């Protein structure tokens, strides 16, 4: 009997560790690793979706993205003009707000989103919001009603070396004075009589770190001389007679490492020729007859790696056609009839990735302002800016503003006011 009890006891003792070992193996096989979860969904707050007239330095805000494991969460802000924004503006933000320090463009559609990322690299993307920035500010008053320089038209204005420069023009007589200003209010005459003859309706550009004056009309007739200066005081004649005919009311732009002279009016006719130079001395004719009609008092600029011309007077009629070229030889008509009226003597600039048309003359003097993002579709920024209607004024982009300076209002009415729009 004792022998049987011993056998049973031994059997129980042996089976217990086997049972324990078996249980341990099953428990280990059934264990599942828990995956780290991304931050929870969150909402954008400001700038609200569909907002208009948004400031150019907006502040963005979004709700906190909580994390299931309480991991640390940081944020990245994306913003650009694509519907799926991919331009990273800020990253590794611990706060749920951010204010831009870089200025946005006016009248532009933007899209923004935020990505929340935890310390394990898991991330959650917000929805995308859209907004449109404000129009230009149109002040009711000029920066200065009567600047130090005499009232004039047919002058040129450049932005060079952090200064505004005003060159020559017609004050009742043609001038060759040079003025500069760092703020558009205080003007200093740096040269009362530059080395080139007094003139108006000339063209000016910045090229090779110098200011250039090309052609125009002086008291004796039309010119095809070319001059340059690095300081506005000392002027050097690159050539007394360029290969193109003497002319006024033409345009000049800098494109593809060259100065380009386009159209205008010489002593016999209005022109539609195009010329270029790599040094201001030797000039090459790109085309003697571009497909656009002969013209003067038109607009021209470089926009999106092309040369553009706008509107004009081509005789007794005025134009509102738009043309562009990537080589100065082959020209394409963007539109034969832009939304703004046929006009001449207006000012045009490229600003905030748009072409702008300012004032001019159709059958009356104008003070409207138009813009286009593609040269084909045009929109009115304002039908009546606060400056008096005018033509043959100058405009230039300086200090993130469009400037309007001087001009002609009919009869003996000339202006020496200065306006700035931002």
C-alpha positions, 0 to 999 in steps of 0.5 A: 500500500505504501508502495502505491502511494509513493507511485501516485505522489511521484506521478503528481510531482513529475506532472506539476512542472510539466504543466507549469512549463506548458502554461508558460510556453502557451502564454508566451506565444499568445503575447501581441506587441502594441503598435504606437498610434499616430496623433489624433485628428485635429482641426485648423482654426485660423486662417479660416477656410474660404477667407478673403481680404487676408492680411499679407502677414497672417497668423495661423492657428490649429487645435492641439493634436492629442497623442494616444500614448501621450508622446510629444507632438510637434507640428509642421506648417505647409503653405503655397499656391497649389491646392495640395501645398508642399512648401514647408514654412515652419517645422518642429513647432511645439505651439499650435500657432505661427505668424508669417514673417515673410510677406505674401502676395496681394490678390493671391489664392493660398492653401495651407495645412498642418502635419502633426508628428509624434516622437516616434515619427507617426504623423497625422495630416490636417485637411487643407484650407484655402484663403485669398489675400487682400487687394493693394492698399490705395491711400487717399493722400499722396506721400507728397503732393509736390516733390522737390523736383519740378512737375513733369511727364515723359520722365523715367524712374528706376529702383537702384541701390536701395533708392528711387531715381527720377531721370529727365522728362518734360517740365515745359522744357526737356530736362536732364536732371537726376533726382534720388530718394530713399523714401519717396518723400525726401528728394535730392538732386544729384545732378542738375545737368547730366552729360546727356542732352535734355530729353523726354520719352526716353527709356531707362533700365538697370543693367550690369549694375548701372542705370541706362538712358536710351534714346528719347527726344531732346530740343533738336529731335529724336535720339538713339544715343545710349548712356550709363551711370553707376551713381547718377552723377557721372554719365558715360556715353556707350554709343552716340548712335546705336544701330536702331533709328533715333526714336522716342516713346519706345520701351526697354527691358533687360532679359536673358542677359541683354538690353532690349529696345522695342518699337517706338516712333522715329522721324518717319513712322511708328515702329514694331522692330526689336533690338538687343545688346549685350553691352549697350554699344553693339546692337543687333536687330532681332526682328524688323517687323514683329507680328504686333502692330507698330506702336508707341506709348505702350507698356513692357516688362519681363514676366515669367521668363518672357518679354511682354508688351501691352496696349499702345497708340498705333496711329489715330487708334489705341490698343489693348492687346497683349503679346509675349516672346521668349526670344524677342523674335517670335511673338504670341498674342495672349489676347487681342482685347484685354478687359481694360479699355484701349489706351496709351501712355499708361504705366506698367510693372510686374509686382507680386507675380502679376502684370499691372496696368496703371492709368493712361489715356483712352478718350480721357485720362484714367486713374484705374488699375488693372492686373493679370496673373497670366496676361490673358485674363485681366481684373480691375483692382480699382476703377478710381485710385485716389491720384488724379487721372493722368498719363505719361507718368512713371511707375516702379516697384520699390520697397514692396510697393508700386509707385506712381510718380508725376505725369500729365493731366492735359493742357499745362497740367503736370504733376510732381506728386508721389504715390505708393500702393502696397 
